[in-house]
Amino acid sequence: MPDFLKTTVFDGPSLGAPDVIIRLLLAAVLGGVVAWIYRRTRKGAEISSSFPVTLVLLAILIAMVTQVIGDNVARAFSLVGALSIVRFRTVVRDTQDTAYVIFAVVVGMAVGASDLWVALIGIGVVGFAAYLMMARAKVFSATQPAYLLSVRVGLGHDLDKLLGGTLDQYLQERGLMSVSTAKQGVLLDVTYETRLSPDRSADELVKSLNRIEGVQSVRFQRRDFDGD
């Protein structure tokens, strides 16, 4: 058999027990770091109590698998076939959680292949990127979401005089989106894109508009919400 085939089919030099133990312990420690980064950067999300533990176990298991395979291609195909029968019933609810699963897998693989620097540098870069994205998400979440305000008023009213004072009191900003007639031309339907002032609530705005003489109905909803 040619030498290049022998190197891919037969086992390479086997690792001693101390080397295996050290690699698995390193995988556990670095998997714990991955789980810690996950908890720190996913504070606003609903976190399953078992998911961080899963990340640690994944890192250890992948380190084991990497050492079992080594340079043996035949063994790699056998393990792929054996693991393909495993079915996971739990659906990962967020794409970021999927990224952390891959993160733990890659860290475990790097430790199992004795590429410790790849694991350490990867943890540093991914951790920094995760914190950066978390800070950016906080900045965006601090801004009030966009809403659509639809008001139906009687024909003949000056919209700015009728609604302007109340809207300025409750809204951070507003932009007129559409004006149309209703009820055979006797009513006006006005729609604004708005953002609430931080110290104001939607129910206060709706109640205040409903108290204005000439206002027939008020509808206030999220900009990206389709109630139909």
ABEGO torsion letter per residue (X at the ends): XBAAAAAAABBBBBBBAAAAAAAAAAAAAAAAAAAAAAAAAAAABBBBAAAAAAAAAAAAAAAAAAAAAEABAAAAAAAAAAAAABBBABBBABAAAAAAAAAAAAAAAAAAAGBAAAAAAAAAAAAAAAAAAAAAAAAAAABBBBBBBBBBBBBGBBAAAAAAAAAAAABABBBBABBBBBGGGABBBBBBBBBBBAABBAAAAAAAAAABBGBABBBBBBAABBAX
